[in-house]
Amino acid sequence: MVDGAVSGEWRGVFEQLVQTGGTVEVTGLSESIADELAPVYRCRLLAFDDDGLVIERPTAPLAGRYFRRDGHLTILAANTAQRWQCLASVIRRVKFPLNDRVRVDALELTAPKDVQSAQRRAYFRVSVTERDLQPALLMPIDEDGAGGQGAAADDDRADPREPAANPRRSRAFKAELRSLGGGGLGVTASRDVLADVEYMNRYRCRFSLPTDEAPVEIGVQLVHIQPHSEDLVYLALRFEAEDAQRQQQFANKICRFTAWQQRRQLRRRQR
């Protein structure tokens, strides 16, 4: 439950956006795990009270598939000082009066649910252990930034009982996804990889999201290791993209996935 002070803070952001004609970022949450991540739409926030929200209806192609009645949405509301993320559902399509003469297509939504600060949303993580995901592939990056297929090929020639002779021969390995967020991911791997991570802490990480058709790949840095079980170790990995723009784009994509996953987990708890 959100306490009174925090409730006042996020409500103030929503009220300010209504008064100034501001917009919110709205993402549709698809029911199908085979579907791609939904795009983000910027929608004018037309009204807000204890009963719910009203947003201007997006007119972009394919928007209708996510903004149907009972469709579930993630909403990000922000001003210059604060960012808040919440969940809501579509109640119905309406004509909203802007003034005595003009009415616009709009969507009436339920009251915000699961409201949380998004000041550091890149660090929000969700567990993915209950999903049947393919292992992630971690391919070492040498000091010159090379890595990927060549590093993976070296893995076939290396003796798994011995550490690599030098960082350039550190081997690729597979690891099971445990948690995922906009800032990084957590994986478990065989204790055998300890001999390799002693020499190398930067990798290219390739993994698949249940909502994406194509695998994603990004640079990561190993920031923490701890025992997980008798045979496994847990590795905490931080995303490190080639540049700030790519890093932000990747973080936004992962954050949209985590919001989708959180919604599915919430539905299961409510059954």
C-alpha positions as CSV (number, residue, x, y, z in Angstrom):
1,M,0.0,0.0,0.0
2,V,1.3,3.5,-0.8
3,D,1.5,5.8,2.2
4,G,-0.2,9.2,2.3
5,A,2.9,11.2,1.6
6,V,4.0,9.1,-1.4
7,S,0.4,9.0,-2.7
8,G,0.3,12.8,-2.6
9,E,3.5,13.0,-4.6
10,W,2.4,10.8,-7.5
11,R,-1.1,12.3,-7.5
12,G,0.5,15.8,-7.7
13,V,2.4,14.7,-10.9
14,F,-0.8,13.4,-12.6
15,E,-2.8,16.5,-11.6
16,Q,-0.1,18.8,-12.9
17,L,0.0,17.0,-16.3
18,V,-3.8,17.4,-16.6
19,Q,-3.6,21.1,-15.8
20,T,-0.7,21.8,-18.3
21,G,-2.0,19.6,-21.1
22,G,0.9,17.2,-20.6
23,T,1.4,13.7,-21.9
24,V,2.1,10.3,-20.4
25,E,4.0,7.3,-21.9
26,V,1.6,4.4,-22.4
27,T,2.6,0.9,-23.3
28,G,0.1,-1.9,-24.1
29,L,0.8,-5.2,-22.3
30,S,0.1,-8.0,-24.8
31,E,-1.4,-11.3,-23.5
32,S,0.6,-13.4,-26.0
33,I,4.2,-14.3,-25.0
34,A,4.9,-14.8,-28.7
35,D,4.0,-11.2,-29.5
36,E,6.7,-8.5,-29.7
37,L,7.1,-5.8,-27.1
38,A,4.4,-3.2,-27.6
39,P,5.5,0.3,-28.7
40,V,5.3,3.2,-26.4
41,Y,2.7,5.9,-27.2
42,R,2.7,9.5,-25.9
43,C,-0.9,10.3,-25.0
44,R,-2.3,13.5,-23.6
45,L,-3.6,13.1,-20.0
46,L,-7.1,14.6,-20.1
47,A,-8.5,13.9,-16.7
48,F,-7.5,12.2,-13.4
49,D,-9.4,11.6,-10.2
50,D,-10.0,8.8,-7.7
51,D,-12.2,6.9,-10.1
52,G,-9.6,6.7,-12.9
53,L,-7.8,8.3,-15.8
54,V,-8.8,9.6,-19.2
55,I,-6.1,9.7,-22.0
56,E,-6.4,10.8,-25.6
57,R,-6.7,7.8,-27.8
58,P,-3.6,7.0,-29.9
59,T,-4.3,7.1,-33.7
60,A,-1.1,5.3,-34.8
61,P,-1.3,2.2,-36.9
62,L,-1.8,-1.0,-34.8
63,A,-2.5,1.0,-31.7
64,G,-6.0,-0.5,-31.5
65,R,-4.6,-4.0,-30.7
66,Y,-3.3,-2.7,-27.3
67,F,-6.1,-0.2,-26.5
68,R,-9.1,-2.5,-26.6
69,R,-11.6,-2.7,-23.8
70,D,-10.1,-4.5,-20.8
71,G,-6.6,-4.1,-22.3
72,H,-3.8,-3.7,-19.7
73,L,-1.5,-0.8,-19.9
74,T,1.7,0.5,-18.2
75,I,1.7,4.3,-17.7
76,L,4.8,6.4,-17.0
77,A,4.0,10.0,-15.8
78,A,6.8,12.5,-15.2
79,N,7.5,16.1,-14.6
80,T,10.9,17.8,-14.2
81,A,11.4,16.4,-10.8
82,Q,9.6,13.0,-10.5
83,R,8.8,9.9,-12.5
84,W,6.0,7.5,-11.6
85,Q,5.0,4.2,-13.2
86,C,1.6,2.4,-12.7
87,L,-0.7,-0.1,-14.2
88,A,-4.3,0.5,-15.5
89,S,-6.9,-1.1,-17.7
90,V,-9.1,0.2,-20.5
91,I,-12.8,0.6,-19.5
92,R,-14.2,2.1,-22.7
93,R,-13.7,4.5,-25.5
94,V,-15.3,7.9,-25.0
95,K,-15.7,11.4,-26.6
96,F,-14.0,13.8,-24.2
97,P,-15.0,17.5,-24.3
98,L,-12.0,19.8,-24.6
99,N,-14.3,22.8,-24.6
100,D,-17.9,23.6,-25.7
101,R,-17.2,22.9,-29.3
102,V,-14.4,20.3,-29.5
103,R,-14.5,16.7,-28.5
104,V,-11.7,14.2,-29.0
105,D,-11.5,10.4,-29.1
106,A,-10.3,9.3,-25.6
107,L,-10.0,6.2,-23.4
108,E,-11.4,5.9,-19.9
109,L,-9.1,3.9,-17.7
110,T,-9.3,2.4,-14.3
111,A,-7.6,4.1,-11.3
112,P,-3.8,3.6,-11.2
113,K,-2.6,0.4,-9.6
114,D,0.8,-0.8,-8.4
115,V,2.1,2.8,-8.4
116,Q,5.9,2.9,-7.9
117,S,8.7,5.5,-8.3
118,A,10.4,5.3,-11.7
119,Q,13.3,7.6,-10.7
120,R,15.6,4.6,-11.0
121,R,13.4,2.3,-13.1
122,A,16.5,1.0,-14.9
123,Y,17.3,-1.0,-11.7
124,F,13.9,-2.6,-11.2
125,R,14.2,-6.3,-11.7
126,V,11.8,-9.2,-12.1
127,S,12.4,-12.9,-11.6
128,V,12.3,-15.0,-14.8
129,T,13.0,-18.3,-13.2
130,E,9.5,-19.6,-13.7
131,R,9.7,-19.1,-17.5
132,D,11.2,-21.8,-19.7
133,L,13.9,-19.5,-21.2
134,Q,16.9,-20.5,-23.3
135,P,20.3,-20.0,-21.5
136,A,22.2,-16.8,-22.1
137,L,25.5,-17.0,-24.0
138,L,28.4,-15.0,-22.6
139,M,31.3,-14.4,-25.0
140,P,34.5,-12.8,-23.6
141,I,35.6,-9.4,-24.9
142,D,39.4,-8.9,-25.0
143,E,41.2,-5.7,-24.1
144,D,40.7,-4.4,-27.6
145,G,37.0,-4.9,-27.5
146,A,37.0,-8.0,-29.7
147,G,34.6,-10.8,-28.8
148,G,31.7,-12.8,-30.0
149,Q,32.0,-15.6,-32.6
150,G,35.8,-15.9,-32.4
151,A,35.6,-16.2,-28.6
152,A,32.9,-18.7,-28.8
153,A,34.9,-20.7,-31.3
154,D,37.9,-20.9,-28.8
155,D,35.5,-22.5,-26.3
156,D,35.4,-25.6,-28.5
157,R,39.1,-26.0,-28.3
158,A,39.7,-25.2,-24.6
159,D,40.1,-27.9,-22.0
160,P,37.1,-27.4,-19.6
161,R,39.2,-28.5,-16.7
162,E,41.9,-25.9,-17.2
163,P,41.6,-22.0,-17.1
164,A,42.3,-20.2,-20.4
165,A,46.0,-19.4,-21.0
166,N,45.3,-15.7,-21.2
167,P,42.3,-13.3,-21.3
168,R,42.1,-13.6,-25.1
169,R,41.5,-17.3,-24.8
170,S,38.9,-17.1,-22.0
171,R,36.0,-19.2,-23.1
172,A,32.4,-18.5,-23.9
173,F,29.9,-20.2,-21.6
174,K,26.2,-20.6,-21.2
175,A,24.2,-19.5,-18.1
176,E,20.6,-19.7,-16.9
177,L,18.7,-16.4,-16.6
178,R,17.5,-15.7,-13.1
179,S,16.5,-12.0,-13.0
180,L,16.3,-9.2,-15.5
181,G,16.1,-5.4,-15.3
182,G,17.0,-2.3,-17.2
183,G,20.4,-2.1,-15.6
184,G,21.5,-5.7,-15.9
185,L,20.7,-9.3,-15.3
186,G,21.4,-12.2,-12.9
187,V,22.5,-15.6,-14.1
188,T,23.6,-18.9,-12.7
189,A,26.4,-21.0,-14.2
190,S,28.5,-24.0,-13.4
191,R,31.3,-23.4,-10.9
192,D,33.7,-24.4,-13.7
193,V,33.4,-20.9,-15.1
194,L,35.2,-19.5,-12.0
195,A,38.5,-20.3,-13.7
196,D,37.5,-18.1,-16.7
197,V,35.9,-15.1,-14.9
198,E,39.1,-14.8,-12.9
199,Y,40.8,-13.7,-16.1
200,M,37.8,-11.8,-17.8
201,N,35.0,-9.7,-16.5
202,R,33.6,-8.2,-19.8
203,Y,31.4,-10.2,-22.1
204,R,29.0,-10.0,-25.0
205,C,25.8,-11.4,-23.7
206,R,23.2,-12.8,-26.0
207,F,19.8,-13.9,-24.8
208,S,16.2,-14.2,-25.8
209,L,13.1,-12.5,-24.3
210,P,9.8,-14.5,-24.4
211,T,8.2,-11.5,-26.1
212,D,10.9,-11.1,-28.8
213,E,11.4,-13.1,-32.0
214,A,15.1,-12.3,-32.3
215,P,17.8,-12.6,-29.6
216,V,19.2,-9.5,-28.1
217,E,22.9,-8.9,-27.6
218,I,24.8,-6.3,-25.5
219,G,28.0,-5.8,-23.7
220,V,28.0,-6.7,-19.9
221,Q,30.4,-6.4,-17.1
222,L,30.6,-8.8,-14.2
223,V,30.1,-6.9,-11.0
224,H,29.4,-9.7,-8.4
225,I,29.8,-13.4,-7.8
226,Q,28.4,-15.5,-5.0
227,P,27.7,-19.2,-4.4
228,H,24.3,-20.4,-5.5
229,S,24.4,-24.1,-4.7
230,E,26.9,-26.9,-4.5
231,D,27.4,-26.9,-8.3
232,L,26.4,-23.4,-9.3
233,V,27.5,-19.8,-8.9
234,Y,25.4,-16.6,-9.3
235,L,26.8,-13.9,-11.5
236,A,25.5,-10.3,-11.4
237,L,26.0,-8.6,-14.8
238,R,25.7,-4.9,-15.6
239,F,24.7,-3.8,-19.1
240,E,27.3,-1.8,-20.9
241,A,26.3,-0.6,-24.4
242,E,28.5,0.9,-27.0
243,D,27.2,4.5,-26.3
244,A,24.8,6.3,-24.0
245,Q,22.0,6.4,-26.6
246,R,22.1,2.6,-27.2
247,Q,22.3,2.0,-23.4
248,Q,19.1,4.1,-22.8
249,Q,17.3,2.4,-25.7
250,F,18.2,-1.0,-24.4
251,A,17.2,-0.1,-20.8
252,N,13.8,1.2,-22.0
253,K,13.2,-2.0,-23.9
254,I,14.1,-4.2,-20.9
255,C,12.0,-2.0,-18.6
256,R,8.9,-2.4,-20.9
257,F,9.5,-6.2,-20.7
258,T,9.8,-6.2,-16.9
259,A,6.5,-4.2,-16.6
260,W,4.9,-6.8,-18.8
261,Q,6.3,-9.6,-16.7
262,Q,5.2,-7.9,-13.4
263,R,1.7,-7.7,-14.8
264,R,1.6,-11.4,-15.5
265,Q,3.0,-12.2,-12.1
266,L,0.3,-10.0,-10.5
267,R,-2.4,-11.7,-12.4
268,R,-1.3,-15.1,-11.2
269,R,-1.2,-13.9,-7.5
270,Q,-4.8,-12.6,-7.9
271,R,-6.2,-16.0,-9.2
